[in-house]
Amino acid sequence: MSDPDRTPTQDTGVNDPTHEIEEEPRNPFDNPYFLPVLLGAFALWCGWDGFVSDKFADRPNTLWFNRIMFVLLGAGAAWLLAKARRESSGP
């Protein structure tokens, strides 16, 4: 049965796509800063193993892998951080 108090022109928000988004629970992986922080942490880890620690001094392939990944992950983290800041600042 229909509600007599509601007219067909009243919007209940059921068909509104923004209404559905607001009702869904927040996922921590949806945060735009999640991936830049994760990549930055991995970059610091590779930088520590590649430049500071002498744990891989006897394995030059691993040492160079850590050094190259430090640069690549750091650049990716910086790019994603700038992108997240642009998205969160709005138009």
N, C-alpha and C positions, 0 to 999 in steps of 0.2 A: 504494500500500500504506500501511497505517497504521503508525504508530510503536508498537511494543509497550510502550515505557516510558511513554508518555503515556496517561493515563486521560482519558475524556471530560469529567471534571469539572475538569481543569486549564484555567485560562484562559491563552491564549497572548498575549492583547492584540490579536489581529487584528481582532476585532469591536468593540473598545473605541474609541469616537470620540476620546478624548483621546490614544490611541496614534498615530493618524493625524496629529493636529495637531503633536505633538512631533517627528515624523519629517520634516515638511515644512520646507524651508529658510526662514529668516526673510527677509522682504521689508522694506526700509527704510521703505516707505510704510505699513506696518502699525503703526509707532510712533505712539502716541497724541499725542505732542508734535510730530509733523511738520507738521500743518496749522496749529496755533496759531503756530508759529515762522514758517512761510511767510506767513501773513496778517499777522503782526507786522512782518515785513520789508517787505512791500508797504505797510503803513500808515506805516512810517518813511520810505519812499521818497516816498509821496504827501505826508507832512507836510513833508519837506524841500523838495519842489517847491512846496508850497502856502504855507508860512510863512517859510522861511529864504531860499531862493534867489530871486533877482529875474529869473530866466530867463523867466518867464511874466507879467511885469508888464504887458506890452502886450496880453495876451490874457486878459481877465477871466473868460471862460467856462472856460478851462483851469485858471485859478487857483482858481476856486470848485469845479470838479470835484475837484481835488486836495485841497482843504480838506474837502469833504464825504466823500470816500472815506477820508481819514485818520481821521475820526471813526467811520465805519461799519466799516472794516477793523480798527481798534483795538478797537472794542467786540466784534466777532466773535472776534478773537484772544483777548481777555480771557475771553469766555464759554467758548470751546473749551479754553483753558488750565485754567480752573476745572473743567470737565467731565473733562479728562484727569487732573487731580490727584485728583479724587474716584474715578475708576475705578482709578487705580494704587494708591491708599491701601488699597483693599479694604473689606470690611464691618467 
